[in-house]
Amino acid sequence: GSLDPADCTPPETGDLIKKLLEDPNAIDTKGNDSGLTFIDLVTPDLGTVRISSTGGDISTDDPYKALGVCSAGCGAANSSNRALDSSESLSFRLGTGKTAKGFALGLLGISNTTVAVSITFKKNGVTLANLIESVAVTTAMPGSPQLKNHALTPPGTEFDEVVVQPVGTSRFFVANVFFCQAATCPSP
């Protein structure tokens, strides 16, 4: 018998940050300043996801587990420079023709504190919604994203890009990013 394509669901990408950084050469951050303002990540279900920065180059934390943005002073000891600040942002845009209905975000702190994060949802470059969330962060990688099950209203509204930016004096690294096909995100 032939296989019905409807039975073949591609594997889920899961955490985009983990997927990107499992390649030790994805970002050359030997000086923690990559020279890159965008990276294209090929995924099984979300197409080629473009991760792009504004305000500086894409950087990582020291253990190479989370993403930040750095414009200057990006050396090994300068984690606060390599974290995102309010003049910098990271955008995650799904591949051509791909959309999501749910989003989850995990943040890594440069200290144990509460940060404010602006999350902008877009489709085809048009802003659909923007919200500001308060998140308790620590200097340990979150076991799971602090911000789960983010979806737009009405339920089922599709988006193809999310922009993450600190607010005010907040600084953080982006530790987890999930795009899901349902409001429940990460998928169970």
Residue frames relative to the residue before (quaternion, step in Angstrom):
aa qw qx qy qz dx dy dz
G 1.0000 0.0000 0.0000 0.0000 0.00 0.00 0.00
S 0.4525 -0.6725 0.5028 0.3002 3.54 -1.15 0.53
L 0.4918 -0.6597 0.4908 0.2864 3.52 -1.22 0.55
D 0.3746 -0.7069 0.5510 0.2377 3.57 -0.85 0.94
P 0.4689 -0.6921 0.4615 0.2968 3.62 -0.67 1.03
A 0.5835 0.5937 -0.3764 0.4066 3.60 1.12 -0.57
D 0.6483 0.5174 -0.3240 0.4550 3.59 1.19 -0.47
C 0.6678 0.5047 -0.2919 0.4627 3.56 1.25 -0.35
T 0.0044 -0.7837 0.6208 -0.0188 3.56 -0.10 1.21
P 0.4313 -0.6854 0.4984 0.3094 3.60 -0.78 0.88
P 0.5825 -0.5704 0.4153 0.4035 3.59 -1.07 0.53
E 0.4734 -0.6660 0.4892 0.3050 3.56 -1.07 0.64
T 0.5344 -0.6370 0.4593 0.3125 3.53 -1.04 0.85
G 0.2484 -0.7600 0.5578 0.2225 3.57 0.93 -0.86
D 0.8287 -0.1958 0.1602 0.4993 3.54 -1.07 -0.81
L 0.3804 -0.7582 0.4849 0.2126 3.59 -0.48 1.22
I 0.6402 0.5298 -0.3412 0.4394 3.60 0.98 -0.78
K 0.6508 0.5091 -0.3071 0.4723 3.57 0.95 -0.92
K 0.6465 0.5273 -0.3164 0.4515 3.57 0.97 -0.92
L 0.6632 0.5049 -0.3028 0.4620 3.60 0.93 -0.89
L 0.7841 0.3900 -0.1901 0.4438 3.56 0.73 -1.09
E 0.4844 0.6205 -0.4786 0.3889 3.61 1.22 0.11
D 0.6082 0.4640 -0.3522 0.5392 3.57 1.33 -0.17
P 0.3584 -0.7742 0.4716 0.2229 3.60 -0.36 1.18
N 0.7214 0.4192 -0.2495 0.4915 3.60 1.22 -0.35
A 0.3398 0.7660 -0.4943 0.2313 3.60 1.24 0.17
I 0.7816 0.0792 -0.0160 0.6186 3.55 0.98 -0.88
D 0.2669 -0.7523 0.5770 0.1728 3.54 -0.71 1.04
T 0.1125 0.8147 -0.5566 0.1177 3.55 -0.09 1.26
K 0.1190 0.8117 -0.5632 0.0987 3.56 0.92 0.80
G 0.7278 0.2603 -0.1944 0.6039 3.57 1.15 -0.63
N 0.4652 -0.7035 0.3991 0.3597 3.53 1.37 0.20
D 0.6223 0.4308 -0.3551 0.5487 3.54 1.21 0.60
S 0.2471 -0.8647 0.4225 0.1127 3.53 0.04 1.35
G 0.3720 -0.7004 0.5167 0.3228 3.58 1.10 -0.64
L 0.6264 0.5402 -0.3308 0.4544 3.60 1.30 -0.01
T 0.1458 -0.7685 0.6122 0.1155 3.56 -1.02 0.78
F 0.7848 0.0829 -0.1454 0.5967 3.58 1.26 0.12
I 0.1188 -0.7528 0.6450 0.0565 3.52 -1.28 0.59
D 0.2301 -0.7576 0.5938 0.1434 3.58 -0.95 0.86
L 0.1143 -0.8052 0.5818 0.0081 3.54 -0.66 1.20
V 0.2772 -0.7657 0.5595 0.1543 3.58 -0.59 1.16
T 0.0480 -0.8096 0.5848 -0.0153 3.58 -0.77 1.06
P 0.5840 -0.6105 0.3968 0.3588 3.62 -1.15 0.46
D 0.8294 0.2506 -0.0941 0.4904 3.59 1.02 -0.70
L 0.7293 0.4123 -0.2347 0.4930 3.62 1.19 -0.38
G 0.5387 -0.6135 0.4062 0.4104 3.56 1.27 0.22
T 0.6740 -0.4264 0.3664 0.4793 3.56 -1.21 -0.53
V 0.2079 -0.8037 0.5508 0.0861 3.54 -0.30 1.30
R 0.2035 -0.7676 0.5944 0.1265 3.56 -0.87 0.96
I 0.1399 -0.7563 0.6375 0.0448 3.52 -0.80 1.15
S 0.0825 0.8249 -0.5538 0.0781 3.60 -0.54 1.07
S 0.3091 -0.7543 0.5597 0.1493 3.52 -1.21 0.67
T 0.1263 -0.7165 0.6667 0.1618 3.52 -1.33 0.35
G 0.7678 0.3800 -0.2724 0.4380 3.55 -1.18 0.59
G 0.7992 -0.1110 0.0759 0.5859 3.59 1.24 -0.05
D 0.6419 -0.5119 0.4005 0.4068 3.54 -1.33 -0.23
I 0.5625 -0.5690 0.4699 0.3729 3.55 -1.24 0.49
S 0.0094 -0.7965 0.6036 -0.0333 3.57 -0.84 0.99
T 0.3047 -0.7284 0.5720 0.2222 3.55 -1.32 -0.01
D 0.5690 -0.5270 0.4798 0.4102 3.52 -1.34 0.10
D 0.7331 -0.4401 0.2815 0.4354 3.61 -1.25 0.24
P 0.7384 0.4104 -0.2628 0.4662 3.64 0.78 -0.88
Y 0.4301 -0.7216 0.4531 0.2984 3.63 1.28 0.06
K 0.4628 0.6784 -0.4391 0.3644 3.55 0.93 0.99
A 0.7949 0.1986 -0.0739 0.5685 3.60 1.17 -0.52
L 0.4253 -0.7239 0.4960 0.2216 3.57 -1.21 0.60
G 0.0206 -0.7605 0.6487 0.0189 3.51 -1.22 0.71
V 0.3486 -0.6753 0.5855 0.2822 3.53 -1.33 -0.39
C 0.0348 -0.8123 0.5821 -0.0094 3.57 -0.89 0.92
S 0.1915 -0.7912 0.5719 0.1011 3.56 -0.94 0.92
A 0.7982 -0.0406 0.0474 0.5991 3.61 1.12 -0.56
G 0.8087 0.2540 -0.1826 0.4981 3.56 -1.21 0.49
C 0.2795 0.8241 -0.4485 0.2040 3.54 1.04 0.88
G 0.3422 0.7859 -0.4652 0.2210 3.59 1.21 0.28
A 0.7783 -0.4265 0.2293 0.3997 3.50 -1.37 0.34
A 0.7391 0.4309 -0.2570 0.4495 3.60 0.94 -0.76
N 0.6612 0.5695 -0.2871 0.3950 3.58 1.23 -0.29
S 0.0112 0.8437 -0.5367 -0.0056 3.57 0.64 1.04
S 0.6283 0.5373 -0.3810 0.4139 3.62 0.98 -0.60
N 0.6269 0.5149 -0.3450 0.4721 3.62 1.09 -0.56
R 0.7009 0.4775 -0.2729 0.4542 3.57 1.01 -0.81
A 0.5605 0.5607 -0.3978 0.4618 3.57 1.24 -0.27
L 0.5736 -0.5479 0.4649 0.3932 3.56 -1.30 0.25
D 0.0547 -0.7369 0.6671 0.0941 3.55 -1.18 0.65
S 0.7437 -0.4678 0.2443 0.4104 3.58 -1.26 0.21
S 0.6250 0.5114 -0.3592 0.4678 3.62 1.23 -0.13
E 0.7081 0.4273 -0.2204 0.5171 3.58 1.33 -0.11
S 0.0271 -0.7942 0.6061 0.0343 3.57 -1.19 0.49
L 0.2300 -0.7153 0.6350 0.1795 3.52 -1.38 0.30
S 0.1421 -0.7777 0.6093 0.0608 3.54 -0.95 0.96
F 0.1422 -0.7568 0.6349 0.0629 3.54 -1.12 0.81
R 0.0132 0.8221 -0.5658 0.0617 3.58 -0.36 1.25
L 0.4167 -0.7325 0.4864 0.2308 3.54 -0.73 1.10
G 0.6542 -0.5328 0.3785 0.3807 3.53 -1.29 0.43
T 0.7310 -0.4397 0.3070 0.4220 3.55 -1.33 0.39
G 0.8461 0.1671 -0.1365 0.4873 3.55 -0.88 0.99
K 0.6134 0.5477 -0.3530 0.4463 3.59 1.26 -0.02
T 0.0253 -0.7899 0.6126 0.0071 3.56 -1.05 0.77
A 0.2148 -0.7429 0.6151 0.1536 3.53 -1.36 0.18
K 0.2942 -0.7475 0.5682 0.1786 3.54 -1.30 0.36
G 0.7697 0.2250 -0.1426 0.5802 3.57 1.28 -0.19
F 0.1059 -0.7917 0.6015 0.0129 3.56 -1.16 0.64
A 0.0267 -0.7720 0.6345 0.0268 3.55 -1.16 0.67
L 0.1166 -0.8036 0.5837 0.0012 3.54 -1.04 0.88
G 0.0818 -0.7710 0.6301 0.0427 3.54 -0.98 0.94
L 0.1568 -0.8028 0.5726 0.0548 3.57 -0.96 0.90
L 0.2420 -0.7345 0.6218 0.1241 3.53 -1.19 0.78
G 0.3137 -0.7814 0.5129 0.1673 3.56 -0.77 1.03
I 0.4068 -0.6472 0.5627 0.3146 3.55 -1.33 0.20
S 0.7448 0.0678 -0.1206 0.6528 3.54 1.39 0.05
N 0.5563 -0.5750 0.4553 0.3906 3.58 -1.27 0.15
T 0.3059 0.7481 -0.5093 0.2956 3.56 -0.20 1.29
T 0.4441 -0.6236 0.5374 0.3537 3.53 -1.30 -0.32
V 0.1300 -0.8009 0.5823 0.0507 3.56 -0.85 0.97
A 0.3292 -0.6992 0.5927 0.2266 3.53 -1.32 0.37
V 0.0650 -0.8063 0.5879 -0.0073 3.55 -0.84 1.02
S 0.2701 -0.7249 0.6145 0.1551 3.52 -1.06 0.89
I 0.0723 -0.7821 0.6189 0.0077 3.58 -0.88 1.02
T 0.0749 -0.8037 0.5903 0.0026 3.56 -0.64 1.14
F 0.2004 -0.7706 0.5985 0.0887 3.56 -0.83 1.06
K 0.0295 -0.8113 0.5833 -0.0244 3.56 -0.86 1.00
K 0.0651 -0.7420 0.6587 0.1065 3.51 -1.36 0.27
N 0.8333 -0.0265 -0.0498 0.5499 3.55 -0.78 1.11
G 0.7302 -0.4511 0.2356 0.4558 3.58 0.98 0.86
V 0.6256 0.5282 -0.3370 0.4649 3.60 1.27 -0.15
T 0.4196 -0.7101 0.5059 0.2526 3.59 -0.83 0.97
L 0.2223 -0.7804 0.5763 0.0977 3.57 -0.82 1.08
A 0.7945 -0.0986 0.1134 0.5884 3.58 1.02 -0.79
N 0.0664 -0.7604 0.6426 0.0663 3.53 -1.24 0.51
L 0.0373 0.7962 -0.6036 0.0192 3.56 -0.92 0.85
I 0.2696 -0.7309 0.6032 0.1709 3.52 -1.24 0.52
E 0.0963 -0.8061 0.5839 0.0004 3.53 -0.74 1.12
S 0.3125 -0.7043 0.6044 0.2025 3.52 -1.22 0.59
V 0.0399 -0.8256 0.5609 -0.0468 3.57 -0.71 1.10
A 0.3329 -0.7048 0.5894 0.2123 3.57 -0.95 0.91
V 0.0304 -0.8086 0.5873 -0.0195 3.58 -0.72 1.09
T 0.1380 -0.7421 0.6433 0.1280 3.53 -1.31 0.37
T 0.6153 -0.5488 0.4138 0.3861 3.55 -1.33 0.02
A 0.5856 0.5217 -0.3855 0.4861 3.59 1.29 0.23
M 0.5635 -0.5895 0.4508 0.3630 3.57 -1.07 0.72
P 0.4629 -0.6749 0.4817 0.3133 3.62 -0.86 0.84
G 0.4977 -0.6527 0.4829 0.3051 3.57 -1.00 0.83
S 0.7611 -0.0344 0.0114 0.6476 3.54 1.17 -0.63
P 0.6629 -0.5318 0.3243 0.4154 3.61 -1.12 0.49
Q 0.4696 -0.6697 0.4920 0.2981 3.59 -1.00 0.80
L 0.7524 0.3067 -0.1731 0.5567 3.57 1.07 -0.73
K 0.0073 0.8203 -0.5676 0.0700 3.54 -0.33 1.30
N 0.8509 0.2708 -0.1249 0.4325 3.52 -1.39 0.12
H 0.2992 0.7431 -0.5427 0.2525 3.58 0.95 0.82
A 0.1150 0.7737 -0.6117 0.1179 3.54 -0.76 1.07
L 0.4783 -0.6682 0.4924 0.2867 3.53 -1.24 0.47
T 0.3451 -0.6867 0.5810 0.2681 3.54 -1.30 0.23
P 0.4872 -0.2158 -0.8442 0.0572 1.50 -1.93 1.53
P 0.6624 -0.5035 0.3596 0.4224 3.61 -1.19 0.51
G 0.7434 0.3676 -0.2856 0.4803 3.56 -1.00 0.83
T 0.4405 0.6784 -0.4695 0.3540 3.61 1.27 -0.06
E 0.2903 -0.7852 0.5279 0.1431 3.56 -0.78 1.05
F 0.0406 -0.7632 0.6442 0.0313 3.53 -1.22 0.63
D 0.2424 -0.7927 0.5419 0.1382 3.58 -1.18 0.42
E 0.7746 0.2145 -0.1455 0.5769 3.59 1.25 0.09
V 0.0605 -0.7642 0.6409 0.0388 3.52 -1.16 0.73
V 0.1567 -0.7719 0.6120 0.0708 3.56 -0.97 0.96
V 0.1525 -0.7929 0.5890 0.0336 3.56 -0.83 1.10
Q 0.1040 0.8037 -0.5733 0.1205 3.57 -0.75 1.06
P 0.4479 -0.6732 0.5063 0.2997 3.61 -0.95 0.80
V 0.2827 -0.7335 0.5942 0.1704 3.56 -1.26 0.51
G 0.8380 0.1575 -0.1233 0.5078 3.57 -1.06 0.78
T 0.7950 -0.2743 0.2156 0.4963 3.57 -0.86 -0.96
S 0.4032 0.7426 -0.4604 0.2720 3.59 1.27 0.06
R 0.0146 -0.7575 0.6525 0.0165 3.54 -1.20 0.70
F 0.1728 0.7806 -0.5871 0.1268 3.57 -1.00 0.81
F 0.3782 -0.6435 0.6000 0.2881 3.51 -1.44 0.11
V 0.4106 -0.6639 0.5592 0.2792 3.56 -1.21 0.56
A 0.1807 -0.8409 0.5083 0.0416 3.56 -0.44 1.30
N 0.8017 0.0521 -0.0040 0.5954 3.60 1.06 -0.76
V 0.0278 0.7648 -0.6435 0.0146 3.56 -1.08 0.79
F 0.0118 0.7887 -0.6132 0.0427 3.56 -0.74 1.11
F 0.1118 -0.7319 0.6661 0.0903 3.55 -1.09 0.80
C 0.0699 -0.8280 0.5563 -0.0078 3.58 -0.78 1.00
Q 0.5007 -0.6653 0.4773 0.2810 3.54 -1.25 0.50
A 0.7259 0.2736 -0.2187 0.5919 3.58 1.30 0.14
A 0.6646 -0.5131 0.3521 0.4136 3.56 -1.23 0.35
T 0.6150 0.5167 -0.3502 0.4818 3.59 1.15 -0.58
C 0.2005 0.7856 -0.5447 0.2143 3.57 -0.40 1.23
P 0.4179 -0.2065 -0.8656 0.1829 1.61 -1.60 1.94
S 0.6095 -0.5521 0.4187 0.3852 3.54 -1.22 0.54
P 0.5380 -0.6424 0.4314 0.3342 3.60 -0.97 0.80
